[in-house]
Every structure is written in C-alpha cells, then in structure tokens.
Amino acid sequence: MDDSVITELYWQRDERAIKESKSKYGVYCSTIADNILHSAEDSEECVNETWLKAWNAIPPERPLRLSAFLGRITRNLAIDKYRRERSGRYGGGQTAMCLDELGECIGDGSAIEDRLALRELLNTFLCGLPDKNRDIFLMRYWYLMPTAEIAKRNALTNGAVKMVLQRVRKKLKKYLEKEGVYL
C-alpha cells in the first residue's frame, strides 16, 4: 500500500493504518531497534510503541516520508530505552560508542533552539557529502550499525570505514566551527 494511503488511514482514524504500517515497515523498524537494543523482546516492544506513537501523532502531523517518520520514532524510543535500562548496568556497547563518537563533534546542546539550528546545519552538511560517505555516516550514527556491518555492506575493510567516519567527523567539526557552533 502506498504511503499516502496509509497516512490518510491515520487521518481517518482507521485502525488499518497500524496494520499496513506494520506490514510495510515492521522489518525496517525492527532492524533499527535491534541495532540499538540487541534484544528481540526490547526491539519488539519499541516497534509496538512506534505504532502507538504514530497513531497519536498523525493527525495533526502529516509526514512527508512515512518510512523516515516511523524510523525516527523507533530510533528515539530505542535510544531512550537503551539509556534508561542499559547504560549504567551494562557499561556500553555499540550505542554508547556511536553516541560518544558523534558527541565529540556535535555535543549535546540542551536548548531547543540550539538543537533545531544544529539539525539544520547537520542536514546541510550531509547534503554536501559524497553519497558513499553520507551513507556510511548515516549507517553508523542514525542506524547505529557496527562498523563491521557497514564494511560488509559497502565492500570495504573495517579500517576503511573507521577512517571514513573519522574524516567525516573532522569535517563536521570544522564545518560547525565555521558556522559559529563551538562545542
């Protein structure tokens, strides 16, 4: 089913919207959650909560890309769950590594205005990257994929992926400083 039809089902408050979202994007959302949580039960819980959040958000919101909208909800829920339940008890993992790596470049500004401005700067920066570098960056820092998996998907060595990520982070830091964002 087409995304615009699914979105319209949400607007009509038709419960088929959830069924169709789950059918079309269930695996996609599960992959995002599992990359973060590494637990089938926790991932399933996040994905189920994604459908509820989408139901409550549409309307009034009308997402332009349903996949990105649902993926963002899942990712945020999974990161929140990870931080709540694991960060202190299990002492790290892929998610903590990714957040630490990226934190060196973008920090964690708390004011909403700062976060909105930073989001716009990140979007502009990412649009200026070569496709492969942008894809690698997003796989690592949006989907929180391990570098070995990124290497496999891109027919690169693990070291090459790490080098691309390091160079992109350096460029990002320089770009942000040039734009007046000092972290």
C-alpha positions as CSV (number, residue, x, y, z in Angstrom):
1,M,0.0,0.0,0.0
2,D,1.2,3.5,-0.9
3,D,2.5,5.7,2.0
4,S,0.0,8.5,1.2
5,V,-2.9,5.9,1.5
6,I,-1.5,4.7,4.8
7,T,-1.2,8.3,6.1
8,E,-4.7,9.0,5.0
9,L,-5.9,6.0,7.0
10,Y,-4.2,7.5,10.1
11,W,-6.0,10.8,9.4
12,Q,-9.4,8.9,9.1
13,R,-8.5,7.2,12.4
14,D,-8.8,3.8,10.6
15,E,-7.0,1.1,12.6
16,R,-5.9,-0.5,9.3
17,A,-3.3,2.2,9.3
18,I,-1.4,0.4,12.0
19,K,-1.8,-3.0,10.3
20,E,-0.5,-1.5,7.0
21,S,2.4,0.3,8.7
22,K,3.4,-2.9,10.4
23,S,3.2,-4.9,7.2
24,K,5.2,-2.4,5.2
25,Y,7.7,-1.1,7.8
26,G,7.7,-3.7,10.6
27,V,11.0,-5.3,9.5
28,Y,12.6,-1.8,8.9
29,C,11.6,-0.6,12.3
30,S,12.7,-3.8,14.0
31,T,16.1,-3.6,12.4
32,I,16.6,-0.1,13.7
33,A,15.5,-1.1,17.2
34,D,17.6,-4.2,17.2
35,N,20.7,-2.3,16.1
36,I,20.4,-0.2,19.2
37,L,19.0,-2.7,21.8
38,H,20.3,-6.1,20.7
39,S,17.3,-7.7,22.3
40,A,14.4,-9.2,20.4
41,E,11.9,-8.5,23.2
42,D,13.0,-4.9,23.8
43,S,13.0,-4.3,20.0
44,E,9.5,-5.7,19.6
45,E,8.3,-3.5,22.5
46,C,9.8,-0.4,20.8
47,V,8.3,-1.3,17.5
48,N,4.9,-1.8,19.0
49,E,5.2,1.5,20.8
50,T,6.1,3.1,17.4
51,W,2.7,2.2,16.0
52,L,1.0,3.8,19.1
53,K,3.1,7.0,18.8
54,A,2.4,7.2,15.1
55,W,-1.3,6.8,15.8
56,N,-1.2,9.6,18.4
57,A,1.0,11.9,16.1
58,I,-1.0,11.6,12.9
59,P,-3.0,13.8,12.9
60,P,-2.0,16.6,13.4
61,E,1.3,15.8,11.8
62,R,1.3,14.7,8.2
63,P,4.7,13.1,7.5
64,L,6.3,13.7,4.0
65,R,8.1,10.3,4.2
66,L,6.3,7.8,6.3
67,S,9.4,5.5,6.4
68,A,11.6,8.3,7.9
69,F,8.8,9.3,10.3
70,L,8.4,5.8,11.6
71,G,12.1,5.1,11.7
72,R,12.7,8.3,13.7
73,I,10.1,7.3,16.2
74,T,11.5,3.8,16.6
75,R,15.1,5.1,16.8
76,N,14.2,7.6,19.5
77,L,12.2,5.1,21.5
78,A,15.0,2.6,21.3
79,I,17.7,5.1,22.4
80,D,15.5,6.2,25.3
81,K,15.0,2.6,26.3
82,Y,18.7,1.9,26.0
83,R,19.7,4.9,28.1
84,R,17.1,4.1,30.8
85,E,17.8,0.4,31.1
86,R,21.3,-0.4,29.9
87,S,23.7,2.5,30.0
88,G,24.5,2.2,33.7
89,R,24.1,-1.6,34.1
90,Y,25.9,-3.0,31.1
91,G,28.6,-0.4,30.7
92,G,28.5,0.5,27.0
93,G,28.1,-1.3,23.7
94,Q,27.5,-0.1,20.2
95,T,25.1,2.6,21.0
96,A,27.3,4.2,23.6
97,M,30.3,4.1,21.3
98,C,28.3,5.8,18.5
99,L,26.9,8.5,20.8
100,D,30.4,9.1,22.2
101,E,32.0,9.3,18.8
102,L,29.4,11.8,17.5
103,G,29.3,13.7,20.8
104,E,32.9,14.8,20.1
105,C,31.6,16.7,17.1
106,I,28.1,17.9,18.0
107,G,27.9,17.8,21.8
108,D,24.5,17.7,23.4
109,G,23.2,21.3,23.4
110,S,20.1,21.3,25.6
111,A,18.2,24.4,24.4
112,I,15.6,23.5,21.8
113,E,16.7,26.5,19.6
114,D,20.2,25.1,19.6
115,R,19.1,21.6,18.7
116,L,16.9,22.9,15.8
117,A,19.8,25.1,14.5
118,L,22.1,22.1,14.8
119,R,19.7,19.9,12.9
120,E,19.6,22.3,10.0
121,L,23.4,22.6,10.0
122,L,23.7,18.8,10.0
123,N,21.3,18.4,7.1
124,T,23.2,21.0,5.1
125,F,26.5,19.3,5.9
126,L,25.2,15.8,5.0
127,C,23.8,17.1,1.7
128,G,27.3,18.3,0.8
129,L,29.0,14.9,1.4
130,P,29.6,12.4,-1.4
131,D,26.8,9.7,-1.4
132,K,29.0,6.9,-0.1
133,N,30.4,9.0,2.8
134,R,26.9,10.2,3.7
135,D,25.6,6.6,3.6
136,I,28.4,5.4,5.9
137,F,27.8,8.3,8.3
138,L,24.1,7.6,8.5
139,M,24.5,3.9,8.9
140,R,26.8,4.5,11.8
141,Y,25.1,7.4,13.5
142,W,21.5,7.1,12.5
143,Y,21.0,3.4,12.3
144,L,23.8,2.8,14.9
145,M,25.2,-0.1,12.8
146,P,28.5,-1.7,13.8
147,T,31.4,-0.7,11.6
148,A,32.0,-4.3,10.6
149,E,28.4,-4.5,9.2
150,I,28.9,-1.2,7.4
151,A,32.1,-2.5,5.9
152,K,30.4,-5.7,4.7
153,R,27.5,-3.7,3.1
154,N,29.9,-1.4,1.3
155,A,32.6,-3.9,0.3
156,L,35.2,-2.1,2.4
157,T,37.5,-3.1,5.2
158,N,36.6,-2.3,8.8
159,G,39.6,0.1,8.9
160,A,38.5,1.9,5.8
161,V,35.0,2.5,7.3
162,K,36.6,3.8,10.5
163,M,38.8,6.1,8.5
164,V,35.9,7.5,6.5
165,L,34.0,8.1,9.8
166,Q,36.9,9.8,11.4
167,R,37.4,12.1,8.4
168,V,33.7,13.0,8.1
169,R,33.6,13.7,11.9
170,K,36.6,16.0,11.5
171,K,34.9,17.8,8.5
172,L,31.7,18.1,10.5
173,K,33.6,19.7,13.4
174,K,35.3,22.1,11.1
175,Y,32.1,22.9,9.4
176,L,30.2,23.6,12.7
177,E,33.1,25.8,13.9
178,K,33.0,27.7,10.6
179,E,29.2,28.2,11.2
180,G,29.9,29.5,14.7
181,V,29.0,26.4,16.7
182,Y,31.7,25.7,19.2
183,L,31.5,22.6,21.3
